[in-house]
Amino acid sequence: WTEGTLEEAENSLRELAALAETAGSEVLDGIVQRRLKPDPATFLGSGKAKELRDIVAATGADTVIVDSELAPSQRRGLEDVVKVKVIDRTGLILDIFAQHAKSKEGKAQVELAQLEYLLPRLRGWGESLSRQAGGRAAAGEGIGSRGPGETKIELDRRRIRTRMAKLRREIAAMKPARETKRLNRRRNSVPSVAIAGYTNAGKSSLLNRLTDAGVLVENALFATLDPTVRRAQTPDGIGYTLSDTVGFVRSLPTQLVEAFRSTLEEVADADLILHVVDASHPDPEGQIRAVRQVFTDIDAQNIPEIIVLNKVDAADPFVVERIRQRERNVVVVSARTGEGLDALRERISESIPRPETVLDLLVP
Ligand code: GDP
């Protein structure tokens, strides 16, 4: 169900499928339901829910993922019809966050977001399929089973709130440590370059290309919740750091915004942003605008930016040309074929602060 057009719904569903694959699932089928408003009992309405039940039976699916946010009662109502686990978009994204959060702060931010998500859903939790699952070990249960374990789920609201307050305090205390690290880097005057952009735009692929590092490339929207910092060199041998950042997603649920932003702070601190754009996406310009809005929100709008228009091998040349003309600083590349990468290395080299400049400042 969607408030937008059918095309928007399909784009959103495509991203949902990519997210599900990131979380380790195999996507078997998808259906779109058009209604004036969601059904209060089963979200889809009983006819469509039965249709979905038949698809589930025919494909042998073990999970249904709904591209929206479900009320707890709708989730249970739909589970009763389709007879498999039902999760919503937020649950899926949280699951991916949980899978990929590595740093202490990333983990704390994700747990906070999970508890926030859980809090209004506490009543009746575990009445349906999670009870049937019988509290099996999380491994192998798939999407929606990672995160706060059964014991935490059974905590009452007050204890959850206490835990949330503690997490908030811990997160606040972690910030100074990160500031110090930043200052050190500034002092070392190693130029820093941040790779940012939408989900699946090709950020990890590009990071690999630019650093020859063995970072695992997967079709993973959140392969890098915690910024990964690597070393790279310009063609004339100037060293810089290159950090990958968590990918943007369409309609990020509000309770995930903080966790998402905390991982993007790296961007606000960079000397240069490589804003990676998937030129083969249906709406690359819309994505550019959405990413820039967040740059403004995190106070990164004045940092020099190169638009890295990626996937030129798969893109419409007309769209590539249009963006090239409209944007000031564009380099067209394909992380897959290697096209344009030398030009990008040159452009990075021209755009980062040079050590001489720093010396000039120090020795007037
Ligand atoms: P990230 O989520 O932004 O880090 O994106 P990835 O680097 O994981 O790439 C997402 C998907 O796009 C993967 O399936 C890549 O193989 C694919 N991809 C990356 N770069 C290119 C490219 O230049 N051309 C094409 N056709 N596919 C690409």
Residues whose N, C-alpha, C, O or C-beta is under 5 A from the ligand:
A	BS01	GDP	Y198 T199 N200 A201 G202 K203 S204 S205 L206 E218 N219 A220 L221 G247 N310 K311 V312 D313 A314 V333 S334 A335 R336
